[in-house]
Amino acid sequence: MTGFLAGHWADAQEAKIGKQAGDPADESLGDHRYAAGVAVIFITGMSGTGKSTVLGELARLGYRTVDTDYGDWMEEVPEPGGAGTELQWCEARIAELIARHEVSGAPLFIAGTVRNQGRFYPRFDQVVLFSAPVEVMLERIAIREGNPFGKARDEREQIIKDTAEVEPLLRASATLEIDTRQPLADTVRQLRDLISPAKTGKP
């Protein structure tokens, strides 16, 4: 497996097992106890599945959203074996972000796809996988503005490869999958439903 595959799988499985067993929180990532009624929803998926579009609509509706592809949420981390570096979440910043919203009384929607995201799964009420057929993803990437990734041939080939190799692992550790070929309003409605007390199990 590639570094992303091995790292994500190990982190996600460890998080899932620890959550089921009731293991104590990893203190380096902050306190895992949620404030009553606060939901933290994580949206993941391959490039072109519509994460940024949906976050934009949620923000327009007044929800707090963070797209970790933008801003200072990432840092360069050495790859296993010292072959180079890769962008991963800056864990201290992500932990601080979540902790701040756990006491805010407001729900939070976070989006991203990085190797170390599985370390934070115990902090999320839901892990939502966005998916779409590869041809739909590539068509969206070709016409989108503001993000140049996927325009070059080698990047498109990488997206196809990652979809085949990485998406199944994201699916295995997700709590919900949404096919984003449906109308935008339907996807947003499904996410808004997740922050209701009935879905989160919180008062």
N, C-alpha and C positions, 0 to 999 in steps of 0.2 A: 504493500500500500504506500501511497505517497505520504509525505509529512502531514498534509491536511487530513487525509483519510485516517491515518493511524492516530493522530493527535485528537481529532474530533471524536472518533469512536471511543477512545479510552476515556476522555473527559466526560462524554455524555453518558457512557455506561456507568462510570464511577458515580456521577451525580444521581443517576436513576436508582442505583443500588443503595446509595447512602440515604436518599430520600425515603425509600421504602423501608429501610431498616431503622430510620429515626436517628441516624448518626448526628453528632453535634456539628455545628457549622464550622466551616473552614474560617478561622479567625482572620486570615489574610484577606478574605473577601467581604468581611463585615458580618454583622448580625443578620441571620436569615429570618428573623421573626417579622411578620408583616404587621403593619398598623391595620386596625379593623377597617374593613370596607375598601382597602386600597388594592387595586389590581395592577400588576406589571405584566404586560403582554409582549412577548418577543416574537417578531416576524422574521423568518429566514427564508431562503430560497435562492435559486440561481439568478444571474443577471438577466434582466428582461422579463421577470415574472410579475413586475408591477409594484414592488415594495415602495418605491419612492412616490409613485402616483397615489397609492392608497394613503400613505402617511400625509401627503399634501391635503387630501380630502378630509382626513381626520383632524388635521390642524385647522382647516377652514371651519370645521364644526366646533372648534374650541378645545379640543383635546391636546394634551401635552405629548409631543412626539419627538423622537430623536432618531435621525438617520445616521448611523455610525460610519457610513462611507464618507461623510463630510465633517469637517471640523477637526478637533484635536483628540478624537477618540481612539486613534490608531497609533502604534509605534512599531518601529522596525525591531524585529526579534531574530536572533540567529537561528537558522534552520538546523535541525538535527544533523550531526556530522560536520557542521561548520562549512557547508557548501555555499552558504550565502545568507541572506536575510529575507524575511517575509513580514508583511504587515499583519499584526494581530491587535486585538483590543488592548489598550492600556488598562490593565485590570484595576489599578487604583482609581482611575477616573470613572470607570463603569461602576465599580462598587460604591463610590461616593454618590454617583447619579441615582442609583437604585435606592440607597439608604435615605437620601434626601426626599425621595418621593414616597417611601414607605411611611413617613411621618407627615406627609403633606395633606393627606386626605383626598388626593386627586389621582386618577388612574394615569398610567404611563404606557405608551406604545413605543417600543424600541425595535429597530430593524438592522439587520446586518448578516453577513455570512463570513465567519472567520474561524480559524482553527481552534482557538481557545474559548469559543462561546459555550461549549459544554460545561465549563467550570462554573458557569452562572445559572445553569438550569434549575438548581434548588431555589433560586431567587425569583423565578418567573412563575406566575400563576398558570400561564399557558405558553406552549411553544408551537407556533403556527407556521406550517410550511406552505408557502405559495408555490404553485406549480402551473405549468403550461407546456404544451408540446414544443419541442425544440424549434420547429419552423415558425411558430408564433413568437417565441422569444427573440429569434434572430430578426424577424420583421420589425418588432418593436424597437430593438436596439438600433436598427438601420435608420429609423426616422426620429428617434428621440434626440432632444437637445439638452445641453448642460452636462452630459457625461459622455466623453469620447470613447470609453472602453467598449470594445466589441466592433469598432468600425474597421479595424485592420483584419486581414485574412487570418493571421496567426492567432489573433485574439478570438475570432469566431471559432476557429478550430479548437481552441482551448475551452471555450464555453461548451461546445459539443462533447468534448472529452469529460469535462467536469460534471456535466449533467448525467452522463452514463455512470460515472464512478462515485461522485459525491452525493448526488441527490438521494440515492437509496439509503445512505446513512442518515441524512437529514430526516428522511421519512420515518426511519425506524425509531428515532428519538423524539419525534413530534407528537403533540397531543391532539392536533387537528391539522388536516390538509385542506386547502382551498384551491380549487381550479380557477384561476383568475381570468379565464375566458368569459366567465359570466359578467353581467353588467357591474360596473364599479359600485353602484349603489348597493347591490346585493352583497358584495365582499365587505363593504363598510358596515352593513347591517350585521353580518355574522360576527365581525370583530366587536361591535358595540354590544352585542348580546353576551359576549364573554365577560364583560365587566359587571354584569348583574350579580347580585348576591347569590342567586340560584346556581350560577356557573362557578363562582369562586369559592362558594362554601363559607363566605364571610357575612357578617350581619350588615 
